[in-house]
Structure formats: C-alpha cells, structure tokens
C-alpha cells in the first residue's frame, strides 16, 4: 500500500456526522464526477475510496452503483449510477461559484468537502521522500478548485503532466495545514516529527562542522606559531624580541600540546587568552618580517 493510500484509509476509517458524510461525498463528486446522457460517471483509483464512495452514494441517493474497469486505465475504476438529485447537485459545480457549490450544515462540513476532494483527486508523497501534495480533479473543475483552496487560505501552484493540469504544494507548512484540514492528523504529526528530526540532525551536523573547523583553525595557528618561533631561534633572532615576547615564545615551545586558554592560565603571572593570542601574533609577524629582510 502506498503512503497516500494509507493516509486515505485512515481518513475513511474516521466517523463523521451524516451532514459531513454528505459534504464529503459532494467533494468526491466535485473532483471526479462527470455526466454522460443523464448518467453519473466517477473515475477513481484507490480501492478503499471506491468502496467508500459506493457506500455514500447508496446512503445519500438510495441508488445502487456499478463499478467497472476502465480499459487501458491501469488501476482506474469507474463508478456509474443514475439519480436526478445527484444530477442537479453535479450541475451546480459547473454553474455556481466555489462558495455556492454545496450547502454546509455544520462548521466541519467545509473540511469534509475538502476531505472528499482529497480522497478522490489528491495524492501526498511520503515526507521521507519529498514534500509534495497535489490535486488532479477533472479539467473543468481545476479553476474552481484553485479558487476554493484560496478561499481557505491555501495558495496552490499549477503545473501540467501528460497534458493534464494539476495543483500542487511543495512547502511543508502548507502540506501540514492541508493534512490537518482534511483530518489526517497522524500524517501531520509524522511530517512534523520528521521535520524536527531533520532539524536536529542538521543542527548537530552544523555544530560538528563548526567544531571541526575551529579545531583545524586552532591547530593551524599553533603550527604557524611554533614554526615561527623555531625559525627565530635557528637564526639567533629570538633575543631581538621584547622580553615579554621572548618569555612567551619559550613557553610556547615548552608547552606545544596546550591550548591557548590552558597556556594563558598556567603562565607566571597568568594573562588572558586574548592577551596571549596578541603576543603570539606579534611573534609570527616579527618572524615574517625577518624572512622578508633575509
């Protein structure tokens, strides 16, 4: 079972009030129901959604439906049934604006309508793979679906695949909000937990990289300091430095394994780390000047 099918299976298992089941069915009809000679055709792929839709059609319109395989349609199945009341409702999708496509009875009906659209024409990829949620309704409904989503505060992008338009979201926040709106709380929590885990790993990696870079800089600086002091000593030029720098140079050679902080505290008298770093920088500069003159 795909990740998207698992999310839909979870949504179908959730109990809804009768008015919300009606709104959910109208969402399915809006997304996928087409009319041919006063007969309703609904093309769906997910087996659980097909069974659930047939059940809702029986409940709402007291009509049995027929499920058949679509030739060259892969997993696509076609539900057909006849109902004058269903025909009237479906025709509203073509003539009414997105605010009047169905009548909400309670405050949750609007989310149930969106849930039906997702069940019939939605797909979400596993967040471990990529952040992607899309809707692929009938071509004649895509503009109204875009307007409907925007009325709920969502801003879908539009693209084409194999000549058909679809609406999609790539940002994780919008996907979280959409999954929450349709009632897929488990999928939302999984996405949030994955984001937290990725952020933790990224922060840990950044911390490790920063620590590694600091160690490399520290080791490189210590190496340059020791090499400069050894060159000065080899050229008998160490005594040319001021007394405090001579003392510091000799101490650095004697305690090459120490960090600057350890060295600064162990010197007599102790000095600050920044003060010690300043002295060692002066020693390196003096050595470089000596080599240039030579």
C-alpha positions in Angstrom: 0.0 0.0 0.0 1.3 3.4 -0.9 1.8 6.2 1.6 -1.1 8.2 0.0 -3.4 5.2 0.1 -2.6 4.6 3.8 -3.5 8.3 4.6 -6.8 7.9 2.7 -7.5 4.6 4.5 -7.1 6.4 7.8 -9.4 9.2 6.7 -12.1 6.7 5.6 -12.0 4.9 9.0 -12.8 8.1 10.9 -16.5 8.5 11.9 -18.4 11.6 10.6 -21.8 13.1 11.2 -24.4 12.5 8.5 -24.1 16.1 7.2 -20.3 15.8 7.0 -20.6 12.5 5.1 -22.9 14.3 2.6 -20.3 17.1 2.2 -17.5 14.6 1.8 -19.5 12.8 -0.9 -20.1 16.1 -2.7 -16.3 16.7 -2.5 -15.8 13.4 -4.3 -18.4 14.3 -6.9 -16.9 17.7 -7.4 -13.5 16.3 -8.0 -14.3 13.4 -10.2 -18.0 13.1 -11.2 -18.8 13.6 -14.9 -22.2 13.4 -16.7 -23.0 11.5 -19.9 -26.6 11.2 -21.0 -28.0 11.8 -17.6 -25.7 9.1 -16.1 -23.1 9.9 -13.5 -19.5 8.6 -14.0 -16.9 8.7 -11.3 -13.4 7.6 -12.0 -11.3 6.6 -9.0 -8.1 4.6 -8.4 -8.0 3.7 -4.7 -10.0 0.5 -3.9 -10.9 1.7 -0.4 -12.1 5.1 -1.8 -14.2 3.3 -4.4 -15.9 1.1 -1.8 -16.5 4.1 0.5 -17.9 6.2 -2.4 -20.3 3.4 -3.4 -21.5 3.2 0.3 -22.0 7.0 0.5 -23.9 7.1 -2.8 -26.3 4.4 -1.5 -26.7 6.4 1.7 -27.3 9.8 0.1 -29.2 8.9 -3.1 -30.6 5.5 -2.2 -29.2 4.3 -5.5 -27.0 1.2 -6.2 -24.0 1.9 -8.3 -21.9 -0.2 -10.7 -18.1 -0.5 -10.6 -16.3 -1.4 -13.8 -12.7 -1.5 -15.0 -11.5 1.2 -17.4 -9.8 -0.1 -20.4 -6.1 1.0 -20.5 -6.7 2.8 -17.3 -4.3 0.9 -15.0 -5.9 0.8 -11.5 -8.6 3.2 -12.5 -12.2 2.0 -11.8 -15.4 3.7 -12.9 -18.5 4.0 -10.7 -21.7 4.6 -12.6 -25.2 5.4 -11.3 -28.3 7.4 -12.1 -30.0 9.9 -9.8 -31.9 13.1 -10.6 -31.0 14.7 -7.3 -27.3 13.8 -7.9 -27.5 15.3 -11.4 -28.8 18.6 -10.0 -26.0 18.8 -7.5 -23.3 18.0 -10.0 -24.6 20.6 -12.4 -24.1 23.2 -9.7 -20.4 22.6 -9.9 -20.4 23.9 -13.5 -22.6 26.9 -12.9 -22.2 28.1 -9.3 -19.1 29.8 -7.9 -17.0 28.0 -5.4 -18.9 29.5 -2.4 -22.2 28.0 -3.6 -21.2 24.6 -4.8 -22.7 22.9 -1.8 -24.6 23.8 1.4 -22.7 23.4 4.7 -24.8 22.2 7.6 -22.2 22.4 10.4 -18.9 24.1 10.9 -17.0 20.9 9.9 -18.8 20.4 6.5 -16.4 22.6 4.7 -13.4 20.5 5.8 -15.4 17.3 4.9 -15.9 18.7 1.4 -12.1 19.2 1.1 -11.6 15.7 2.5 -13.7 14.3 -0.2 -11.7 16.2 -2.9 -8.5 14.8 -1.4 -9.9 11.2 -1.3 -10.9 11.4 -5.0 -8.2 13.6 -6.6 -5.5 14.1 -4.0 -2.1 12.5 -3.5 0.6 13.0 -0.9 4.1 11.7 -1.1 5.9 10.2 1.9 7.7 13.1 3.7 10.9 11.0 3.9 11.0 11.1 0.1 9.9 14.7 -0.6 7.4 17.3 0.4 4.7 17.1 -2.2 0.9 17.1 -2.1 -1.2 17.5 -5.3 -4.8 17.6 -6.6 -5.8 16.3 -10.0 -9.5 17.0 -10.5 -11.4 17.0 -13.8 -10.0 19.7 -16.1 -13.3 21.6 -16.0 -13.1 21.9 -12.2 -9.4 22.9 -11.7 -10.0 26.6 -11.7 -12.8 26.4 -9.2 -10.7 24.0 -7.0 -7.9 26.6 -7.1 -10.4 29.3 -6.1 -11.8 27.1 -3.4 -8.4 26.4 -1.9 -7.5 30.1 -2.0 -10.7 30.9 -0.1 -9.5 28.6 2.7 -6.1 30.3 2.7 -4.1 27.9 0.6 -2.1 29.1 -2.4 -1.6 26.2 -4.8 0.8 26.2 -7.7 -0.2 24.8 -11.1 1.6 22.6 -13.5 0.9 20.1 -16.3 1.7 16.4 -16.5 0.9 14.3 -19.6 -1.2 17.2 -20.9 -3.3 17.4 -17.8 -3.2 20.3 -15.3 -2.9 19.7 -11.6 -2.5 21.8 -8.4 0.3 21.1 -6.0 2.1 22.2 -2.9 5.8 21.8 -2.1 6.2 23.7 1.1 5.9 21.6 4.2 3.9 24.1 6.2 1.1 24.2 3.6 1.1 20.4 3.4 0.8 20.2 7.2 -2.1 22.6 7.2 -3.9 20.8 4.4 -3.5 17.4 6.0 -4.8 18.9 9.3 -7.8 20.4 7.4 -8.8 17.1 5.9 -8.4 15.3 9.2 -5.2 13.4 8.5 -3.7 14.2 12.0 -1.5 11.1 12.0 0.1 12.1 8.7 0.5 15.7 10.0 2.3 14.5 13.2 4.6 12.3 11.2 5.5 15.2 9.0 6.1 17.5 12.0 8.2 14.8 13.7 10.3 14.2 10.6 10.9 18.0 10.3 12.0 18.1 13.9 14.3 15.1 13.4 15.8 16.7 10.3 16.3 20.0 12.0 18.0 18.2 15.0 20.4 16.3 12.6 21.1 19.5 10.6 21.9 21.4 13.8 24.1 18.6 15.0 25.9 18.5 11.7 26.4 22.2 11.7 27.7 22.1 15.2 30.1 19.3 14.3 31.3 21.1 11.2 31.8 24.3 13.2 33.7 22.4 15.9 35.9 20.7 13.3 36.6 24.0 11.6 37.5 25.6 14.9 39.9 22.7 15.7 41.5 23.0 12.3 42.0 26.7 12.7 43.4 26.3 16.2 45.8 23.5 15.1 46.9 25.6 12.1 47.5 28.7 14.2 49.5 26.7 16.7 51.6 25.2 14.0 52.4 28.6 12.5 53.4 30.0 15.9 55.7 27.1 16.7 57.3 27.2 13.2 57.9 31.0 13.5 59.5 30.6 17.0 61.7 27.8 15.8 62.9 29.9 12.8 63.7 32.8 15.0 65.6 30.6 17.4 67.5 28.9 14.5 68.5 32.4 13.2 69.5 33.5 16.7 67.0 36.3 16.4 64.7 35.3 19.3 66.6 37.7 21.6 65.6 40.6 19.3 62.0 40.4 20.6 60.8 42.3 23.6 61.3 40.4 26.9 57.6 39.5 27.3 57.5 38.1 23.8 60.7 36.1 24.4 59.2 34.6 27.5 56.0 33.8 25.7 57.9 32.2 22.7 59.9 30.0 25.0 56.8 28.9 27.0 55.0 28.1 23.7 57.9 25.8 22.6 57.9 24.1 26.0 54.1 23.5 26.1 53.2 22.8 22.5 50.3 20.5 23.5 48.5 23.2 25.5 45.6 25.2 24.2 45.8 29.0 24.4 43.4 29.1 27.3 45.5 26.5 29.2 48.7 28.2 28.4 47.4 31.7 29.4 46.3 30.4 32.8 49.5 28.5 33.6 51.9 31.3 32.8 53.5 33.3 35.6 51.9 35.7 36.0 48.7 34.4 34.3 47.4 36.5 31.4 44.2 36.5 29.4 43.7 34.2 26.4 43.3 37.3 24.1 46.5 38.8 25.6 48.4 35.6 24.9 47.0 35.4 21.3 48.1 39.0 20.7 51.7 38.2 21.8 51.9 35.1 19.6 50.5 37.1 16.6 53.3 39.6 17.2 55.9 36.8 17.2 54.6 35.4 13.9 54.7 38.9 12.3 58.2 39.5 13.5 59.3 36.2 12.0 57.7 37.0 8.7 59.4 40.4 8.6 62.8 38.7 9.4 62.4 36.3 6.4 61.5 39.2 4.1 64.6 41.1 5.0 66.7 38.0 4.6 
